[in-house]
Amino acid sequence: MAQQALFSWCEEVSVANWNTPNDLKTQYRNASILTDRRVVFNIHGNSFRLVVDVEYRLKIVFIVWVGTHRSRKSEILSGKRKLNLAMIRKIREKLHIPAEVLTQAY
């Protein structure tokens, strides 16, 4: 099932004509635009997360990471994966946790 959802996403993206993040957001309202290029898609009823970089001018989408929500969270919580700048900014903005707290060594 998840494989079919990913194949469907690939087919839709292969014919997409996005020139800006707003164009992408029009087609995928639930996509999270992290930066001008980095986008997170939820696949198969939010069971999987697909992180991509979009080169709008060249009409290319690079898949950066595919996995479950749980796998990425558990990697961060266990210390196997560090928070990146985009994650820190989003957590600070949404949860009002100071960046100083999020950037401390752990």
N, C-alpha and C positions, 0 to 999 in steps of 0.2 A: 504493500500500500504506500509506504513512504517513498519507495523507489519510483512509483508512478507519479506521485506528487512532484518529485524532483524533476522527472522527465518533462512533465507538463510545464513546470516553471521554465525549464531550459527552452522549450519550444516557444513559449510566450516571449521570452527575452530575445530569442534569435530574430524575431520580427518586430521588436519594439523600436520606436523611433524617438528616443529620449534625447533632448538637447540640454535639459537642465534637471536638477533634482526635483523641481516642481512638476515636470512632465512625468517623471517616474512616480512621484507621490500621487498623481492623478490616477494612474493605473493601479498602484498598490498602496491603498490608503493606510494599511497596517505596517508598511515598511518603516523602519527607523532610519532617518537620515542622520548619520553621526558627524560627517564632514562633507565638504563639497564632493568628495569621491566615495567615501566609505558608507555603505548601506547594509542594514541587517534586514533580512527577510525571514519571516516565520513560515515554516513549511509543514504541511500535513497536520493541520489543526493545532499549530503551535508546538508540536512535538519536537521539531528540529529547527535549528537556527542555521541560517546560511549568511555568511558575511562575505561581501563582495566589494571590489573597487570598480567604479564605473568611470571609464574614459569617454565622456559624452561626445567630445569633438571627433574621436576616432571610431565611435560606436562599438566599443569593446567592453566586455564585462569580465573581470578576473575574479575567480572564486578564491577567496582567501582562507576560508575555514567553513567546514560543515560539521555539525554535531548536535547533540542534544543540549537542551538548556542545562540539564543537570550536570553533564560532563564539564562544561566550561565553569559553572559555578563551583563545583567541587574542586577543580584544579586551582581556582583562585583561593578558596577557603583553606585548602590544604597547603598553600604556599608553593605549589608547583608552577603556577602562572602568576606573574605580577600584574597589577593594574596598569594599564597604559594611560596616557594623558587624556584620551577621549573618554575612557571609563571614569577617571577621576573627575573630570568636568561634569559628566552626566550625573554621577552620584552626588556631587556637591550641589548641583542645580536642583535635582529632584528631591533629595533627602536632607538637604541643608547640613551636610556633614562637612566641616572645614577641610580644605585640601591638605592642611598641615597634618591632620589626623590620618588621612588616607596615604600620605607619602612617608610616614614613619617606617623605619625598618621593622620587619617582623620575622 
